[in-house]
Amino acid sequence: REAACKGRLKCITRERERRVLQRCFLAIQEETVEGRHFRQIEEMRRRYDDKILILEGQLAQALGDEEKAKQLIEEQVRRMEEEKRKAREAERAMKDAQKDARAARAERDKALRDRDEARAAQEEADRLRAIAERERDEAIADAKDANERAEDYKQAMVNAEQAQRTLEDLLRKKNKKIAGLQRMLVELGAESDSDAPPDERPPAFFVNEDGAKVPRPRTRKERMCMAYREAESARWELRLRKG
């Protein structure tokens, strides 16, 4: 414990010495930069010269040396005028410095305002650019969707036209087949199974699409009727020959 306490005390001592050295070094830096000792020496020297001048003037007045006293008073007045002049110049320089400082502050404030305005304009430009980019992306997406819908519509139109042509061809074939079957039914019904006399029956032939007449094969009933008529004609011819 004693060693720990001694080590702690040494650490505190070193820290205090370090802080004292830092303060001394800082004071030396301030003194070097500001030059206060030169101004203090100059002030002490001026006060000493003024005091010596006053004492010499008093001594000259006491000794009755009016000429010396007059010169000393003139020197004192000259020094006072010189100090006043320096004070006026210092005041003028201070006013100029204050004016320059005000102008510098005004320039700084103007620069800060310009910076804030530039930042606000930049933020507004960034916001508008973000909105424009978002709208551009939305427009691109809408255009892509529109193109896809247009392609789908074109493909649907092509498919519909193809289906329509297919249905039209199928309908045309069906109608042609139905017309042919109806014609065949009409011709078969009129010529094969008709009980009308032979002279009133329609001719036994088909009519093609080009208008040509094609004989129709005889049915069993028609062949029987033709055979009966031929047999009847033969019997009549035989009777006529015998008679």
C-alpha positions in Angstrom: 0.0 0.0 0.0 2.8 2.4 0.8 4.4 1.8 -2.6 1.1 2.3 -4.3 0.5 5.6 -2.4 4.1 6.8 -3.3 3.5 5.9 -6.9 0.2 7.7 -6.9 1.8 10.8 -5.3 4.6 10.8 -7.9 2.0 10.6 -10.7 0.1 13.5 -9.3 3.4 15.5 -8.9 4.4 14.8 -12.5 0.9 15.8 -13.7 1.1 19.1 -11.9 4.6 19.8 -13.2 3.4 19.0 -16.7 0.5 21.4 -16.4 2.8 24.2 -15.0 5.2 23.7 -17.9 2.3 23.8 -20.4 1.2 27.1 -18.9 4.7 28.5 -18.9 5.2 27.5 -22.5 1.8 29.0 -23.5 2.7 32.2 -21.7 6.0 32.3 -23.5 4.2 31.8 -26.8 1.7 34.5 -26.1 4.5 36.9 -25.1 6.5 36.1 -28.2 3.5 36.5 -30.5 2.0 39.6 -28.9 5.2 41.3 -27.9 3.8 42.7 -24.6 7.2 43.1 -22.9 8.4 45.4 -25.7 5.3 47.6 -25.2 5.8 47.5 -21.4 9.5 48.5 -21.7 8.5 51.3 -24.1 5.8 52.5 -21.7 8.1 52.4 -18.7 10.8 54.3 -20.7 8.3 56.9 -21.7 7.1 57.4 -18.2 10.7 57.6 -17.0 11.6 60.2 -19.6 8.4 62.3 -18.7 9.3 62.1 -15.0 12.9 63.1 -15.6 11.7 66.0 -17.9 9.3 67.2 -15.2 12.0 67.0 -12.5 14.5 68.9 -14.7 11.8 71.6 -15.3 11.1 72.0 -11.6 14.8 72.1 -10.9 15.3 74.8 -13.5 12.4 76.9 -12.1 13.8 76.5 -8.6 17.3 77.6 -9.8 15.8 80.6 -11.7 16.9 79.4 -15.2 13.9 80.6 -17.1 15.4 79.7 -20.5 16.1 76.1 -19.5 12.6 75.9 -17.9 11.0 77.3 -21.1 12.9 74.7 -23.2 11.8 71.9 -20.9 8.2 73.1 -21.0 8.3 73.3 -24.8 9.8 69.8 -24.9 7.1 68.6 -22.6 4.4 70.2 -24.7 6.0 68.7 -27.8 5.9 65.3 -26.3 2.3 65.8 -25.2 1.4 66.8 -28.8 3.3 63.8 -30.1 1.5 61.5 -27.8 -1.8 63.1 -28.8 -0.9 62.7 -32.4 0.0 59.0 -31.8 -3.2 58.6 -29.8 -5.2 60.1 -32.7 -3.4 57.9 -35.2 -3.9 54.8 -33.0 -7.6 55.8 -32.7 -7.8 56.2 -36.5 -6.1 52.9 -37.0 -8.4 51.3 -34.5 -11.4 52.8 -36.3 -10.0 51.6 -39.6 -9.4 48.2 -38.1 -12.9 48.1 -36.7 -14.3 49.2 -40.1 -12.2 46.5 -41.8 -13.4 44.0 -39.2 -17.1 45.0 -39.8 -16.5 44.7 -43.6 -14.8 41.3 -43.0 -17.7 40.2 -40.8 -20.2 41.5 -43.4 -18.2 39.6 -46.1 -18.2 36.5 -43.9 -21.9 36.8 -43.2 -22.6 37.3 -47.0 -20.4 34.3 -47.7 -22.2 32.2 -45.1 -25.6 33.3 -46.6 -24.3 32.5 -50.1 -23.1 29.1 -48.8 -26.5 28.5 -47.2 -28.3 29.5 -50.3 -26.0 27.4 -52.4 -26.6 24.4 -50.1 -30.4 25.0 -50.3 -30.3 25.3 -54.1 -28.2 22.2 -54.2 -30.6 20.3 -52.0 -33.5 21.6 -54.1 -31.7 20.5 -57.3 -31.0 17.1 -55.8 -34.6 16.8 -54.8 -35.8 17.8 -58.3 -33.2 15.5 -59.9 -34.4 12.6 -57.7 -38.1 13.4 -58.7 -37.1 13.6 -62.3 -35.2 10.3 -62.1 -38.1 8.6 -60.4 -40.5 10.0 -63.0 -38.1 8.8 -65.7 -38.0 5.4 -64.2 -41.8 5.3 -64.0 -42.1 6.5 -67.6 -39.6 3.8 -68.7 -41.5 1.2 -66.8 -44.8 2.4 -68.3 -43.4 2.4 -71.8 -42.0 -1.1 -71.2 -45.5 -2.2 -70.0 -47.1 -0.5 -73.0 -44.7 -2.1 -75.4 -45.4 -5.5 -73.8 -49.1 -4.9 -74.0 -48.8 -3.8 -77.6 -46.8 -6.9 -78.4 -49.3 -9.1 -76.6 -52.1 -7.3 -78.6 -50.3 -7.8 -81.9 -49.8 -11.5 -81.1 -53.4 -11.8 -80.0 -54.5 -10.1 -83.3 -52.3 -12.5 -85.3 -53.6 -15.5 -83.4 -57.2 -14.2 -83.9 -56.7 -13.6 -87.6 -55.1 -17.0 -88.0 -58.0 -18.6 -86.1 -60.5 -16.6 -88.1 -58.9 -17.8 -91.4 -58.9 -21.3 -90.1 -62.5 -21.1 -89.1 -63.4 -19.5 -92.5 -61.6 -22.3 -94.3 -63.3 -24.9 -92.2 -66.7 -23.2 -92.7 -66.2 -22.9 -96.4 -65.3 -26.6 -96.6 -68.3 -27.6 -94.4 -70.6 -25.4 -96.5 -69.2 -27.0 -99.7 -69.6 -30.5 -98.3 -73.1 -29.7 -97.1 -74.1 -28.3 -100.5 -72.7 -31.4 -102.2 -74.5 -33.7 -99.8 -77.7 -31.7 -100.3 -77.4 -31.9 -104.1 -76.7 -35.6 -103.9 -79.7 -36.1 -101.6 -81.9 -34.2 -104.0 -80.7 -36.1 -107.1 -80.9 -39.5 -105.4 -84.3 -38.8 -104.0 -85.6 -37.5 -107.3 -84.2 -40.2 -109.6 -83.8 -43.5 -107.7 -86.8 -43.9 -105.5 -89.3 -41.9 -107.5 -92.6 -43.7 -108.4 -93.5 -41.2 -111.1 -93.8 -42.4 -114.7 -90.5 -42.8 -116.6 -91.3 -39.9 -118.9 -91.8 -37.5 -115.9 -88.6 -38.4 -114.1 -85.6 -36.1 -114.2 -82.6 -37.3 -116.3 -80.3 -39.7 -114.4 -77.0 -37.7 -114.4 -75.0 -35.4 -112.1 -73.9 -31.9 -112.8 -70.3 -31.1 -111.7 -69.0 -27.7 -110.5 -67.7 -26.9 -114.0 -71.2 -27.7 -115.5 -70.3 -31.1 -117.1 -72.9 -33.8 -116.9 -71.7 -37.1 -115.5 -74.0 -40.3 -115.7 -75.1 -41.6 -112.3 -74.8 -45.4 -111.6 -78.2 -47.1 -111.6 -79.7 -48.3 -108.4 -81.2 -51.8 -108.0 -84.8 -50.5 -108.3 -84.0 -48.7 -111.5 -82.3 -51.8 -113.0 -85.4 -53.8 -112.1 -87.7 -51.3 -113.8 -85.6 -51.2 -116.9 -85.5 -55.0 -117.1 -89.3 -55.1 -116.7 -89.8 -52.6 -119.5 -87.4 -54.5 -121.8 -89.2 -57.8 -121.1 -92.6 -56.2 -121.8 -91.3 -54.7 -125.0 -89.9 -58.1 -126.1 -93.3 -59.8 -125.4 -95.1 -57.2 -127.5 -92.6 -57.6 -130.3 -93.0 -61.4 -130.2 -96.9 -61.2 -130.4 -96.6 -58.8 -133.3 -94.4 -61.2 -135.2 -96.7 -64.1 -134.6 -99.8 -62.2 -135.6 
